[in-house]
């Protein structure tokens, strides 16, 4: 297929709303994976090798980030490598809650025989349970792992959501909660008076974001009761690995743990 057609297809992938992309993903994946196959980059999620990754971005298009086969983005590939290399996610029996399940993970996690896997979201068609993470109708000490990536910036009261995640985790369980961050900010920037969608996009990078996290993000989690005892996974990766998988260089990714002796009274904390 000629370059203009490929360019048009890449543009369509970047402009189709994510819910619709989910619905038409299977035929698109087959087409794009064939068009862009090669040996310059690799997606660890689907195992495909391609001539390049495609552009994608909500309000600022990033070049070379979208996998043509499974539609993973750079943060998804980073998480997959973390789960594979630093955890027992793919091998041990685990009860998992996946909030706002990403399209590239959903079917793959669902097929893992070792997982008792539940998805949750307010609106996603991939969700088993419809819920608000600020007040989840789930029992204390239920899950070994909670995955909640790029969600907390969309929540009015993120600390309440953090305490809820901690409450439903089993003692010794962990949450994976990636968020967009600006590492030049010492403190998270938020202003409840900014309610206009356009102004939110200007201040927080997206019209449905409530804040832009700074370097104090882990402190916010500690204040809610999480313990953190591992380094940032991205810091362990060399430049060659980052380029081969097209990973984000400044993304914070680590497990946030619930104390093994922690009592399940988190809901009542204010």
Number of C-alpha atoms within 10 A of each C-alpha: 7 7 8 9 10 15 12 11 16 18 14 13 20 19 12 12 11 14 14 9 17 18 11 11 18 12 9 17 16 13 13 21 19 12 17 19 18 14 12 13 19 23 27 19 22 16 10 17 22 22 15 20 27 24 19 22 13 11 10 9 11 13 12 15 23 24 32 27 27 22 28 23 24 21 20 22 23 27 21 17 15 17 14 14 12 12 12 11 21 15 12 11 14 18 19 22 25 23 26 22 23 20 19 20 18 17 12 11 19 14 10 14 13 15 18 15 19 19 21 22 19 13 13 18 14 18 18 15 17 18 16 15 23 19 13 17 13 13 11 19 19 17 26 22 25 25 20 22 22 14 19 23 22 15 17 14 13 19 17 19 21 24 25 23 31 31 26 25 27 23 21 17 23 24 25 18 21 20 21 20 20 16 15 9 13 12 15 17 14 16 13 8 6 14 13 11 15 14 13 20 15 11 18 23 18 19 17 16 21 26 25 22 24 18 16 15 16 17 14 16 20 15 12 20 19 23 18 17 10 11 12 14 18 19 12 8 13 10 11 9 11 15 14 15 22 24 22 17 16 13 20 22 21 22 26 24 25 25 18 10 9 16 13 16 11 19 18 9 9 8
